[in-house]
Amino acid sequence: MFCSLFLITGKAQNNQTNLQKYWHYRYRLVNDFMVVGPNPGESLPAQTRNHNEGNSLTWAEGPRHLAQYLGVLATEYRLLKNNGQPVDQTLTELLYALIAIERLDKQAEVQWEGHN
């Protein structure tokens, strides 16, 4: 019977690398996949971005992506607060995301009025 053990060492990700990646992807989300704000169409993350067709954005199942965005913001808020970092921008985005939910709900009620 032959048994071989290989020990492979490599660099694993560390907290600093993961933090840098988080803020990079967070920047891309806010700047490339949505517009943050209280107005119609704002604070709704897009599902896809197509660079080949005039930088178009596509929204599908918007409420699901909005729910995921809320989860990210809530987690970000708690982590920032726990570490004594500023939370104003995160709170503003949370407010706008909640406004977007209310806006979608009101629009759905108008669209589905009279339907069972």
N, CA, C and O atoms as CSV, one atom per row, in Angstrom:
chain,resi,resn,atom,element,x,y,z
A,1,MET,N,N,0.843,-1.165,0.000
A,1,MET,CA,C,0.000,0.000,0.000
A,1,MET,C,C,0.889,1.228,0.000
A,1,MET,O,O,1.836,1.334,0.778
A,2,PHE,N,N,0.560,2.157,-0.895
A,2,PHE,CA,C,1.361,3.371,-1.051
A,2,PHE,C,C,0.542,4.562,-0.588
A,2,PHE,O,O,-0.583,4.756,-1.049
A,3,CYS,N,N,1.084,5.352,0.307
A,3,CYS,CA,C,0.394,6.536,0.805
A,3,CYS,C,C,1.309,7.729,0.599
A,3,CYS,O,O,2.491,7.698,0.942
A,4,SER,N,N,0.751,8.753,0.045
A,4,SER,CA,C,1.546,9.945,-0.221
A,4,SER,C,C,0.826,11.160,0.367
A,4,SER,O,O,-0.394,11.285,0.259
A,5,LEU,N,N,1.572,12.017,0.967
A,5,LEU,CA,C,0.999,13.222,1.550
A,5,LEU,C,C,1.732,14.415,0.959
A,5,LEU,O,O,2.949,14.545,1.091
A,6,PHE,N,N,0.985,15.264,0.319
A,6,PHE,CA,C,1.565,16.480,-0.239
A,6,PHE,C,C,1.089,17.652,0.597
A,6,PHE,O,O,-0.106,17.797,0.851
A,7,LEU,N,N,1.997,18.465,1.012
A,7,LEU,CA,C,1.657,19.666,1.762
A,7,LEU,C,C,1.838,20.852,0.825
A,7,LEU,O,O,2.946,21.146,0.374
A,8,ILE,N,N,0.756,21.509,0.548
A,8,ILE,CA,C,0.800,22.656,-0.349
A,8,ILE,C,C,0.558,23.902,0.477
A,8,ILE,O,O,-0.427,24.006,1.207
A,9,THR,N,N,1.459,24.825,0.349
A,9,THR,CA,C,1.280,26.084,1.062
A,9,THR,C,C,1.033,27.182,0.049
A,9,THR,O,O,1.569,27.167,-1.060
A,10,GLY,N,N,0.241,28.097,0.440
A,10,GLY,CA,C,-0.066,29.225,-0.427
A,10,GLY,C,C,-0.631,30.351,0.411
A,10,GLY,O,O,-0.926,30.192,1.596
A,11,LYS,N,N,-0.770,31.474,-0.227
A,11,LYS,CA,C,-1.308,32.623,0.476
A,11,LYS,C,C,-2.829,32.574,0.469
A,11,LYS,O,O,-3.453,32.521,-0.591
A,12,ALA,N,N,-3.401,32.592,1.620
A,12,ALA,CA,C,-4.851,32.669,1.732
A,12,ALA,C,C,-5.239,34.146,1.804
A,12,ALA,O,O,-4.402,35.019,2.033
A,13,GLN,N,N,-6.501,34.390,1.606
A,13,GLN,CA,C,-6.962,35.765,1.729
A,13,GLN,C,C,-6.914,36.176,3.192
A,13,GLN,O,O,-7.104,35.361,4.094
A,14,ASN,N,N,-6.660,37.447,3.401
A,14,ASN,CA,C,-6.676,37.956,4.763
A,14,ASN,C,C,-7.769,39.016,4.896
A,14,ASN,O,O,-8.404,39.394,3.912
A,15,ASN,N,N,-7.974,39.478,6.098
A,15,ASN,CA,C,-9.048,40.443,6.337
A,15,ASN,C,C,-8.881,41.712,5.516
A,15,ASN,O,O,-9.862,42.241,4.995
A,16,GLN,N,N,-7.679,42.199,5.396
A,16,GLN,CA,C,-7.444,43.440,4.641
A,16,GLN,C,C,-7.779,43.253,3.158
A,16,GLN,O,O,-8.394,44.123,2.542
A,17,THR,N,N,-7.375,42.127,2.597
A,17,THR,CA,C,-7.688,41.848,1.192
A,17,THR,C,C,-9.197,41.747,0.984
A,17,THR,O,O,-9.734,42.302,0.026
A,18,ASN,N,N,-9.874,41.044,1.878
A,18,ASN,CA,C,-11.324,40.910,1.761
A,18,ASN,C,C,-12.026,42.257,1.928
A,18,ASN,O,O,-13.009,42.532,1.239
A,19,LEU,N,N,-11.537,43.083,2.823
A,19,LEU,CA,C,-12.120,44.413,3.019
A,19,LEU,C,C,-11.951,45.272,1.771
A,19,LEU,O,O,-12.882,45.968,1.365
A,20,GLN,N,N,-10.782,45.227,1.169
A,20,GLN,CA,C,-10.556,45.976,-0.071
A,20,GLN,C,C,-11.473,45.488,-1.180
A,20,GLN,O,O,-12.023,46.295,-1.931
A,21,LYS,N,N,-11.643,44.178,-1.291
A,21,LYS,CA,C,-12.543,43.636,-2.311
A,21,LYS,C,C,-13.982,44.069,-2.044
A,21,LYS,O,O,-14.699,44.436,-2.974
A,22,TYR,N,N,-14.407,44.030,-0.792
A,22,TYR,CA,C,-15.771,44.435,-0.467
A,22,TYR,C,C,-16.021,45.867,-0.929
A,22,TYR,O,O,-17.006,46.128,-1.620
A,23,TRP,N,N,-15.151,46.787,-0.561
A,23,TRP,CA,C,-15.374,48.192,-0.906
A,23,TRP,C,C,-15.264,48.430,-2.404
A,23,TRP,O,O,-15.913,49.332,-2.932
A,24,HIS,N,N,-14.459,47.641,-3.093
A,24,HIS,CA,C,-14.382,47.744,-4.553
A,24,HIS,C,C,-15.712,47.328,-5.185
A,24,HIS,O,O,-16.254,48.042,-6.029
A,25,TYR,N,N,-16.233,46.172,-4.773
A,25,TYR,CA,C,-17.508,45.700,-5.325
A,25,TYR,C,C,-18.665,46.595,-4.882
A,25,TYR,O,O,-19.619,46.796,-5.633
A,26,ARG,N,N,-18.582,47.118,-3.697
A,26,ARG,CA,C,-19.614,48.025,-3.196
A,26,ARG,C,C,-19.632,49.301,-4.034
A,26,ARG,O,O,-20.701,49.808,-4.373
A,27,TYR,N,N,-18.460,49.815,-4.364
A,27,TYR,CA,C,-18.340,50.995,-5.232
A,27,TYR,C,C,-18.962,50.700,-6.596
A,27,TYR,O,O,-19.718,51.513,-7.130
A,28,ARG,N,N,-18.641,49.539,-7.153
A,28,ARG,CA,C,-19.197,49.179,-8.462
A,28,ARG,C,C,-20.715,49.065,-8.422
A,28,ARG,O,O,-21.391,49.504,-9.352
A,29,LEU,N,N,-21.255,48.487,-7.367
A,29,LEU,CA,C,-22.701,48.367,-7.241
A,29,LEU,C,C,-23.353,49.742,-7.301
A,29,LEU,O,O,-24.276,49.959,-8.086
A,30,VAL,N,N,-22.883,50.662,-6.485
A,30,VAL,CA,C,-23.504,51.980,-6.373
A,30,VAL,C,C,-23.249,52.842,-7.608
A,30,VAL,O,O,-24.100,53.654,-7.971
A,31,ASN,N,N,-22.109,52.684,-8.253
A,31,ASN,CA,C,-21.769,53.557,-9.373
A,31,ASN,C,C,-22.036,52.965,-10.747
A,31,ASN,O,O,-22.208,53.710,-11.712
A,32,ASP,N,N,-22.076,51.645,-10.858
A,32,ASP,CA,C,-22.242,51.016,-12.170
A,32,ASP,C,C,-23.574,50.299,-12.353
A,32,ASP,O,O,-23.970,50.029,-13.487
A,33,PHE,N,N,-24.279,49.981,-11.258
A,33,PHE,CA,C,-25.496,49.186,-11.372
A,33,PHE,C,C,-26.727,49.866,-10.783
A,33,PHE,O,O,-27.793,49.252,-10.721
A,34,MET,N,N,-26.605,51.109,-10.352
A,34,MET,CA,C,-27.766,51.802,-9.798
A,34,MET,C,C,-27.469,53.283,-9.634
A,34,MET,O,O,-26.328,53.732,-9.746
A,35,VAL,N,N,-28.528,54.021,-9.366
A,35,VAL,CA,C,-28.412,55.418,-8.972
A,35,VAL,C,C,-29.055,55.507,-7.599
A,35,VAL,O,O,-30.209,55.115,-7.428
A,36,VAL,N,N,-28.330,56.011,-6.634
A,36,VAL,CA,C,-28.840,56.114,-5.275
A,36,VAL,C,C,-29.654,57.395,-5.157
A,36,VAL,O,O,-29.178,58.476,-5.506
A,37,GLY,N,N,-30.880,57.271,-4.663
A,37,GLY,CA,C,-31.709,58.446,-4.472
A,37,GLY,C,C,-33.145,58.078,-4.179
A,37,GLY,O,O,-33.507,56.902,-4.217
A,38,PRO,N,N,-33.982,59.091,-3.881
A,38,PRO,CA,C,-35.370,58.848,-3.493
A,38,PRO,C,C,-36.371,58.874,-4.650
A,38,PRO,O,O,-37.562,58.646,-4.439
A,39,ASN,N,N,-35.914,59.141,-5.834
A,39,ASN,CA,C,-36.814,59.329,-6.970
A,39,ASN,C,C,-37.141,58.018,-7.684
A,39,ASN,O,O,-36.434,57.025,-7.511
A,40,PRO,N,N,-38.224,58.012,-8.497
A,40,PRO,CA,C,-38.577,56.799,-9.239
A,40,PRO,C,C,-37.395,56.257,-10.045
A,40,PRO,O,O,-36.715,56.999,-10.754
A,41,GLY,N,N,-37.169,54.962,-9.923
A,41,GLY,CA,C,-36.071,54.306,-10.625
A,41,GLY,C,C,-34.754,54.313,-9.866
A,41,GLY,O,O,-33.816,53.610,-10.242
A,42,GLU,N,N,-34.679,55.093,-8.813
A,42,GLU,CA,C,-33.435,55.172,-8.044
A,42,GLU,C,C,-33.443,54.183,-6.878
A,42,GLU,O,O,-34.495,53.760,-6.398
A,43,SER,N,N,-32.248,53.837,-6.447
A,43,SER,CA,C,-32.028,52.889,-5.346
A,43,SER,C,C,-32.615,51.517,-5.632
A,43,SER,O,O,-33.022,50.803,-4.716
A,44,LEU,N,N,-32.658,51.155,-6.901
A,44,LEU,CA,C,-33.055,49.815,-7.334
A,44,LEU,C,C,-31.876,49.186,-8.071
A,44,LEU,O,O,-31.592,49.579,-9.203
A,45,PRO,N,N,-31.184,48.227,-7.469
A,45,PRO,CA,C,-30.046,47.608,-8.151
A,45,PRO,C,C,-30.470,46.895,-9.433
A,45,PRO,O,O,-31.463,46.169,-9.451
A,46,ALA,N,N,-29.717,47.109,-10.489
A,46,ALA,CA,C,-29.982,46.426,-11.756
A,46,ALA,C,C,-29.438,45.003,-11.685
A,46,ALA,O,O,-28.493,44.714,-10.952
A,47,GLN,N,N,-30.052,44.135,-12.456
A,47,GLN,CA,C,-29.603,42.742,-12.492
A,47,GLN,C,C,-28.360,42.592,-13.351
A,47,GLN,O,O,-27.416,41.903,-12.967
A,48,THR,N,N,-28.356,43.238,-14.518
A,48,THR,CA,C,-27.214,43.110,-15.424
A,48,THR,C,C,-26.876,44.455,-16.042
A,48,THR,O,O,-27.699,45.368,-16.105
A,49,ARG,N,N,-25.650,44.539,-16.488
A,49,ARG,CA,C,-25.171,45.716,-17.204
A,49,ARG,C,C,-24.520,45.225,-18.489
A,49,ARG,O,O,-23.636,44.369,-18.463
A,50,ASN,N,N,-24.964,45.773,-19.608
A,50,ASN,CA,C,-24.455,45.345,-20.897
A,50,ASN,C,C,-23.616,46.464,-21.509
A,50,ASN,O,O,-24.150,47.481,-21.953
A,51,HIS,N,N,-22.314,46.268,-21.527
A,51,HIS,CA,C,-21.399,47.271,-22.090
A,51,HIS,C,C,-21.519,47.341,-23.608
A,51,HIS,O,O,-21.211,48.375,-24.202
A,52,ASN,N,N,-21.959,46.262,-24.242
A,52,ASN,CA,C,-21.995,46.205,-25.703
A,52,ASN,C,C,-23.180,46.943,-26.311
A,52,ASN,O,O,-23.160,47.276,-27.496
A,53,GLU,N,N,-24.205,47.199,-25.520
A,53,GLU,CA,C,-25.394,47.866,-26.050
A,53,GLU,C,C,-25.600,49.210,-25.368
A,53,GLU,O,O,-26.643,49.450,-24.759
A,54,GLY,N,N,-24.620,50.074,-25.470
A,54,GLY,CA,C,-24.729,51.412,-24.931
A,54,GLY,C,C,-24.804,51.487,-23.419
A,54,GLY,O,O,-25.498,52.340,-22.867
A,55,ASN,N,N,-24.091,50.597,-22.749
A,55,ASN,CA,C,-24.094,50.578,-21.286
A,55,ASN,C,C,-25.498,50.468,-20.707
A,55,ASN,O,O,-25.831,51.157,-19.743
A,56,SER,N,N,-26.305,49.617,-21.283
A,56,SER,CA,C,-27.681,49.476,-20.820
A,56,SER,C,C,-27.742,48.634,-19.547
A,56,SER,O,O,-26.924,47.739,-19.332
A,57,LEU,N,N,-28.719,48.938,-18.721
A,57,LEU,CA,C,-28.977,48.181,-17.507
A,57,LEU,C,C,-30.283,47.430,-17.668
A,57,LEU,O,O,-31.185,47.890,-18.368
A,58,THR,N,N,-30.390,46.270,-17.022
A,58,THR,CA,C,-31.590,45.458,-17.079
A,58,THR,C,C,-32.070,45.187,-15.655
A,58,THR,O,O,-31.296,44.792,-14.783
A,59,TRP,N,N,-33.359,45.410,-15.446
A,59,TRP,CA,C,-33.961,45.098,-14.156
A,59,TRP,C,C,-34.907,43.933,-14.339
A,59,TRP,O,O,-35.775,43.965,-15.212
A,60,ALA,N,N,-34.752,42.924,-13.542
A,60,ALA,CA,C,-35.663,41.786,-13.529
A,60,ALA,C,C,-35.730,41.321,-12.086
A,60,ALA,O,O,-34.706,41.233,-11.408
A,61,GLU,N,N,-36.905,41.030,-11.627
A,61,GLU,CA,C,-37.093,40.655,-10.226
A,61,GLU,C,C,-36.455,41.686,-9.311
A,61,GLU,O,O,-35.726,41.350,-8.377
A,62,GLY,N,N,-36.744,42.942,-9.598
A,62,GLY,CA,C,-36.182,44.053,-8.845
A,62,GLY,C,C,-36.345,43.968,-7.346
A,62,GLY,O,O,-35.394,44.250,-6.617
A,63,PRO,N,N,-37.536,43.582,-6.847
A,63,PRO,CA,C,-37.681,43.502,-5.392
A,63,PRO,C,C,-36.719,42.508,-4.736
A,63,PRO,O,O,-36.269,42.732,-3.613
A,64,ARG,N,N,-36.404,41.413,-5.431
A,64,ARG,CA,C,-35.458,40.444,-4.864
A,64,ARG,C,C,-34.068,41.068,-4.715
A,64,ARG,O,O,-33.412,40.905,-3.686
A,65,HIS,N,N,-33.631,41.777,-5.745
A,65,HIS,CA,C,-32.315,42.414,-5.673
A,65,HIS,C,C,-32.314,43.556,-4.664
A,65,HIS,O,O,-31.307,43.812,-4.003
A,66,LEU,N,N,-33.442,44.235,-4.553
A,66,LEU,CA,C,-33.563,45.294,-3.553
A,66,LEU,C,C,-33.471,44.705,-2.146
A,66,LEU,O,O,-32.853,45.304,-1.266
A,67,ALA,N,N,-34.074,43.547,-1.929
A,67,ALA,CA,C,-33.989,42.883,-0.626
A,67,ALA,C,C,-32.547,42.489,-0.296
A,67,ALA,O,O,-32.105,42.632,0.844
A,68,GLN,N,N,-31.823,41.996,-1.290
A,68,GLN,CA,C,-30.415,41.646,-1.063
A,68,GLN,C,C,-29.590,42.895,-0.744
A,68,GLN,O,O,-28.709,42.866,0.115
A,69,TYR,N,N,-29.886,43.984,-1.444
A,69,TYR,CA,C,-29.203,45.257,-1.205
A,69,TYR,C,C,-29.469,45.735,0.231
A,69,TYR,O,O,-28.558,46.209,0.910
A,70,LEU,N,N,-30.722,45.606,0.686
A,70,LEU,CA,C,-31.048,45.978,2.069
A,70,LEU,C,C,-30.252,45.149,3.068
A,70,LEU,O,O,-29.774,45.669,4.076
A,71,GLY,N,N,-30.113,43.854,2.783
A,71,GLY,CA,C,-29.328,42.994,3.658
A,71,GLY,C,C,-27.871,43.414,3.723
A,71,GLY,O,O,-27.260,43.403,4.791
A,72,VAL,N,N,-27.315,43.785,2.575
A,72,VAL,CA,C,-25.929,44.261,2.532
A,72,VAL,C,C,-25.795,45.546,3.349
A,72,VAL,O,O,-24.859,45.694,4.134
A,73,LEU,N,N,-26.734,46.471,3.160
A,73,LEU,CA,C,-26.665,47.742,3.881
A,73,LEU,C,C,-26.807,47.546,5.384
A,73,LEU,O,O,-26.092,48.182,6.159
A,74,ALA,N,N,-27.718,46.677,5.805
A,74,ALA,CA,C,-27.911,46.435,7.231
A,74,ALA,C,C,-26.658,45.827,7.859
A,74,ALA,O,O,-26.247,46.218,8.952
A,75,THR,N,N,-26.058,44.873,7.160
A,75,THR,CA,C,-24.825,44.259,7.656
A,75,THR,C,C,-23.692,45.275,7.702
A,75,THR,O,O,-22.942,45.351,8.674
A,76,GLU,N,N,-23.585,46.052,6.629
A,76,GLU,CA,C,-22.539,47.087,6.566
A,76,GLU,C,C,-22.708,48.078,7.709
A,76,GLU,O,O,-21.730,48.451,8.357
A,77,TYR,N,N,-23.944,48.507,7.960
A,77,TYR,CA,C,-24.206,49.455,9.048
A,77,TYR,C,C,-23.701,48.907,10.378
A,77,TYR,O,O,-22.985,49.593,11.107
A,78,ARG,N,N,-24.077,47.661,10.692
A,78,ARG,CA,C,-23.684,47.080,11.978
A,78,ARG,C,C,-22.170,46.951,12.095
A,78,ARG,O,O,-21.602,47.248,13.146
A,79,LEU,N,N,-21.511,46.510,11.023
A,79,LEU,CA,C,-20.048,46.350,11.078
A,79,LEU,C,C,-19.346,47.692,11.235
A,79,LEU,O,O,-18.393,47.811,12.005
A,80,LEU,N,N,-19.816,48.705,10.505
A,80,LEU,CA,C,-19.218,50.035,10.633
A,80,LEU,C,C,-19.431,50.581,12.041
A,80,LEU,O,O,-18.499,51.086,12.666
A,81,LYS,N,N,-20.650,50.479,12.529
A,81,LYS,CA,C,-20.972,50.996,13.863
A,81,LYS,C,C,-20.154,50.278,14.936
A,81,LYS,O,O,-19.627,50.915,15.849
A,82,ASN,N,N,-20.048,48.955,14.825
A,82,ASN,CA,C,-19.273,48.188,15.814
A,82,ASN,C,C,-17.807,48.590,15.833
A,82,ASN,O,O,-17.141,48.466,16.861
A,83,ASN,N,N,-17.295,49.076,14.687
A,83,ASN,CA,C,-15.884,49.431,14.594
A,83,ASN,C,C,-15.650,50.934,14.670
A,83,ASN,O,O,-14.565,51.412,14.339
A,84,GLY,N,N,-16.666,51.687,15.106
A,84,GLY,CA,C,-16.512,53.121,15.325
A,84,GLY,C,C,-16.271,53.920,14.063
A,84,GLY,O,O,-15.630,54.970,14.108
A,85,GLN,N,N,-16.776,53.440,12.936
A,85,GLN,CA,C,-16.585,54.146,11.668
A,85,GLN,C,C,-17.857,54.891,11.302
A,85,GLN,O,O,-18.926,54.570,11.820
A,86,PRO,N,N,-17.764,55.891,10.410
A,86,PRO,CA,C,-18.946,56.676,10.041
A,86,PRO,C,C,-20.016,55.817,9.359
A,86,PRO,O,O,-19.702,54.944,8.550
A,87,VAL,N,N,-21.278,56.076,9.696
A,87,VAL,CA,C,-22.394,55.302,9.151
A,87,VAL,C,C,-23.386,56.181,8.374
A,87,VAL,O,O,-24.404,55.677,7.900
A,88,ASP,N,N,-23.110,57.474,8.237
A,88,ASP,CA,C,-24.073,58.391,7.618
A,88,ASP,C,C,-24.453,57.982,6.202
A,88,ASP,O,O,-25.638,57.969,5.869
A,89,GLN,N,N,-23.481,57.647,5.363
A,89,GLN,CA,C,-23.763,57.271,3.976
A,89,GLN,C,C,-24.597,55.986,3.912
A,89,GLN,O,O,-25.518,55.874,3.102
A,90,THR,N,N,-24.271,55.044,4.753
A,90,THR,CA,C,-25.013,53.784,4.787
A,90,THR,C,C,-26.454,54.026,5.234
A,90,THR,O,O,-27.382,53.448,4.668
A,91,LEU,N,N,-26.647,54.873,6.243
A,91,LEU,CA,C,-28.002,55.187,6.700
A,91,LEU,C,C,-28.803,55.899,5.617
A,91,LEU,O,O,-29.997,55.644,5.459
A,92,THR,N,N,-28.156,56.787,4.874
A,92,THR,CA,C,-28.839,57.465,3.777
A,92,THR,C,C,-29.284,56.464,2.722
A,92,THR,O,O,-30.416,56.529,2.242
A,93,GLU,N,N,-28.405,55.543,2.359
A,93,GLU,CA,C,-28.758,54.525,1.370
A,93,GLU,C,C,-29.861,53.606,1.888
A,93,GLU,O,O,-30.730,53.192,1.121
A,94,LEU,N,N,-29.835,53.284,3.173
A,94,LEU,CA,C,-30.904,52.476,3.761
A,94,LEU,C,C,-32.245,53.207,3.651
A,94,LEU,O,O,-33.254,52.604,3.286
A,95,LEU,N,N,-32.255,54.486,3.960
A,95,LEU,CA,C,-33.480,55.277,3.850
A,95,LEU,C,C,-34.012,55.254,2.420
A,95,LEU,O,O,-35.199,55.016,2.200
A,96,TYR,N,N,-33.134,55.503,1.449
A,96,TYR,CA,C,-33.562,55.514,0.050
A,96,TYR,C,C,-34.060,54.143,-0.410
A,96,TYR,O,O,-34.999,54.056,-1.203
A,97,ALA,N,N,-33.439,53.081,0.081
A,97,ALA,CA,C,-33.888,51.732,-0.281
A,97,ALA,C,C,-35.274,51.461,0.301
A,97,ALA,O,O,-36.111,50.845,-0.359
A,98,LEU,N,N,-35.524,51.913,1.524
A,98,LEU,CA,C,-36.858,51.749,2.116
A,98,LEU,C,C,-37.889,52.592,1.379
A,98,LEU,O,O,-39.033,52.166,1.217
A,99,ILE,N,N,-37.503,53.773,0.934
A,99,ILE,CA,C,-38.390,54.606,0.118
A,99,ILE,C,C,-38.709,53.889,-1.189
A,99,ILE,O,O,-39.843,53.943,-1.665
A,100,ALA,N,N,-37.719,53.221,-1.772
A,100,ALA,CA,C,-37.938,52.479,-3.020
A,100,ALA,C,C,-38.943,51.344,-2.801
A,100,ALA,O,O,-39.786,51.092,-3.661
A,101,ILE,N,N,-38.859,50.666,-1.670
A,101,ILE,CA,C,-39.816,49.600,-1.369
A,101,ILE,C,C,-41.229,50.172,-1.282
A,101,ILE,O,O,-42.168,49.617,-1.852
A,102,GLU,N,N,-41.369,51.263,-0.578
A,102,GLU,CA,C,-42.685,51.899,-0.444
A,102,GLU,C,C,-43.210,52.343,-1.805
A,102,GLU,O,O,-44.392,52.180,-2.108
A,103,ARG,N,N,-42.325,52.903,-2.617
A,103,ARG,CA,C,-42.702,53.362,-3.966
A,103,ARG,C,C,-43.177,52.184,-4.829
A,103,ARG,O,O,-44.189,52.292,-5.521
A,104,LEU,N,N,-42.455,51.072,-4.787
A,104,LEU,CA,C,-42.845,49.887,-5.549
A,104,LEU,C,C,-44.179,49.330,-5.057
A,104,LEU,O,O,-45.017,48.914,-5.857
A,105,ASP,N,N,-44.369,49.326,-3.753
A,105,ASP,CA,C,-45.605,48.808,-3.187
A,105,ASP,C,C,-46.798,49.660,-3.626
A,105,ASP,O,O,-47.833,49.124,-4.022
A,106,LYS,N,N,-46.656,50.968,-3.557
A,106,LYS,CA,C,-47.749,51.846,-3.984
A,106,LYS,C,C,-48.057,51.664,-5.468
A,106,LYS,O,O,-49.224,51.635,-5.860
A,107,GLN,N,N,-47.027,51.543,-6.288
A,107,GLN,CA,C,-47.227,51.349,-7.726
A,107,GLN,C,C,-47.906,50.017,-8.010
A,107,GLN,O,O,-48.754,49.930,-8.898
A,108,ALA,N,N,-47.543,48.990,-7.272
A,108,ALA,CA,C,-48.164,47.670,-7.460
A,108,ALA,C,C,-49.643,47.725,-7.101
A,108,ALA,O,O,-50.472,47.112,-7.773
A,109,GLU,N,N,-49.973,48.454,-6.048
A,109,GLU,CA,C,-51.376,48.575,-5.657
A,109,GLU,C,C,-52.195,49.256,-6.756
A,109,GLU,O,O,-53.330,48.860,-7.022
A,110,VAL,N,N,-51.631,50.259,-7.381
A,110,VAL,CA,C,-52.324,50.949,-8.468
A,110,VAL,C,C,-52.489,50.023,-9.665
A,110,VAL,O,O,-53.566,49.963,-10.259
A,111,GLN,N,N,-51.435,49.304,-10.021
A,111,GLN,CA,C,-51.470,48.419,-11.181
A,111,GLN,C,C,-52.429,47.247,-11.000
A,111,GLN,O,O,-53.064,46.807,-11.959
A,112,TRP,N,N,-52.535,46.741,-9.769
A,112,TRP,CA,C,-53.334,45.539,-9.523
A,112,TRP,C,C,-54.680,45.854,-8.875
A,112,TRP,O,O,-55.375,44.944,-8.423
A,113,GLU,N,N,-55.047,47.109,-8.827
A,113,GLU,CA,C,-56.320,47.489,-8.220
A,113,GLU,C,C,-57.478,46.802,-8.944
A,113,GLU,O,O,-57.560,46.831,-10.172
A,114,GLY,N,N,-58.355,46.195,-8.181
A,114,GLY,CA,C,-59.502,45.529,-8.765
A,114,GLY,C,C,-59.257,44.090,-9.180
A,114,GLY,O,O,-60.193,43.418,-9.614
A,115,HIS,N,N,-58.038,43.595,-9.062
A,115,HIS,CA,C,-57.733,42.200,-9.390
A,115,HIS,C,C,-57.795,41.367,-8.115
A,115,HIS,O,O,-57.453,41.842,-7.032
A,116,ASN,N,N,-58.230,40.131,-8.257
A,116,ASN,CA,C,-58.255,39.227,-7.108
A,116,ASN,C,C,-56.939,38.508,-6.988
A,116,ASN,O,O,-56.759,37.697,-6.079
